[in-house]
Amino acid sequence: MSAVASATKFAPLIMDFQAKARDCSLTVMFTSIGTGTDGVTGKRIHELLEAEPAVVSVQPYLRGREGETELCVRIRDGASEIDRVFARLKALVPAISGGKRVAIRTRTGRSFAN
């Protein structure tokens, strides 16, 4: 019996700190202040992006030594879909971060950070 590979919208992690994210509909940045990144929120965001029909692909970039990561999310359909996905992601991010920050920015100019 052969194993069936599961499809994923997430490309392999780019581990070059200097690599530039390009053509992103929105970005999600996980940062930390000596505490590591928010793995719980990261898992929820990952699951939402995988399940969200408007998301075409996600390219993760390593940005630091404590797991800091930037996600370049590409969304099909335009500004209204970008704003809708932005609102869904924002709802997942806790207001209090304990040094585990999450920032979301769209190419249409919306931004949020805890």
C-alpha positions in Angstrom: 0.0 0.0 0.0 1.4 3.4 -0.9 1.2 6.4 1.2 -0.6 9.4 -0.2 1.1 12.7 0.3 -1.2 15.4 1.7 -1.5 18.6 -0.2 -0.5 21.7 1.6 -0.5 25.4 0.7 2.7 25.9 2.7 6.0 25.9 0.7 9.2 24.8 2.5 10.7 27.2 4.9 13.2 29.6 3.4 16.1 29.8 5.9 17.9 32.8 4.4 17.4 35.7 6.8 18.0 38.2 3.9 15.5 36.6 1.4 12.7 39.1 0.5 9.1 38.2 0.6 7.5 39.2 -2.8 4.0 39.5 -4.2 2.3 38.9 -0.8 -1.4 39.7 -0.4 -0.7 39.8 3.3 2.2 39.0 5.7 2.1 37.5 9.1 5.2 38.1 11.3 5.9 36.1 14.4 8.6 37.8 16.6 9.8 37.4 20.2 11.7 39.3 22.8 13.8 36.5 24.2 10.8 34.2 24.8 10.4 32.3 21.5 7.4 32.8 19.3 3.7 32.1 20.0 3.4 28.5 18.9 -0.3 28.2 19.9 -1.4 31.2 17.8 1.0 30.1 15.1 -0.7 26.7 14.9 -4.2 28.3 14.8 -3.0 30.6 12.0 -1.5 27.7 10.1 -4.7 25.7 10.3 -6.8 28.7 9.2 -4.6 29.4 6.2 -4.7 25.8 5.1 -8.5 25.6 5.3 -9.2 29.1 3.9 -10.4 28.7 0.2 -9.1 32.1 -0.8 -5.5 31.3 0.2 -3.5 30.1 -2.8 -0.1 29.6 -1.1 2.0 30.5 1.9 5.7 31.0 1.8 7.4 31.0 5.2 10.7 32.8 5.8 13.0 32.3 8.8 13.7 35.7 10.3 15.5 35.0 13.6 17.1 32.5 15.9 14.1 31.9 18.2 11.7 30.8 15.5 10.9 34.2 14.3 9.1 33.7 11.0 7.4 35.7 8.3 4.5 34.2 6.3 4.0 35.6 2.8 0.3 34.7 2.0 -1.0 34.9 -1.5 -4.8 35.2 -1.8 -6.8 34.8 -5.0 -9.6 37.4 -5.5 -8.7 41.0 -4.6 -9.1 43.4 -1.8 -12.3 42.2 -0.3 -10.9 38.7 0.1 -7.6 40.1 1.6 -9.6 42.1 4.1 -11.8 39.2 5.0 -8.8 36.9 5.6 -7.0 39.7 7.5 -10.0 40.0 9.9 -10.1 36.2 10.4 -6.4 36.1 11.3 -6.6 39.2 13.5 -9.4 37.4 15.6 -6.9 34.6 16.4 -4.2 36.8 17.9 -4.3 37.4 21.6 -4.2 41.0 22.9 -1.6 40.2 25.5 1.6 38.7 24.0 4.1 38.2 26.9 6.8 39.2 24.4 5.5 36.8 21.7 4.3 39.3 19.1 2.3 38.7 16.0 1.9 41.4 13.3 -0.3 41.2 10.2 -0.1 43.5 7.3 -1.9 43.6 4.0 -0.7 45.0 0.7 -3.9 47.2 0.8 -2.5 49.0 3.9 -4.2 47.4 6.8 -2.1 46.4 9.8 -2.4 44.9 13.2 0.1 43.9 15.9 -0.4 42.7 19.5 
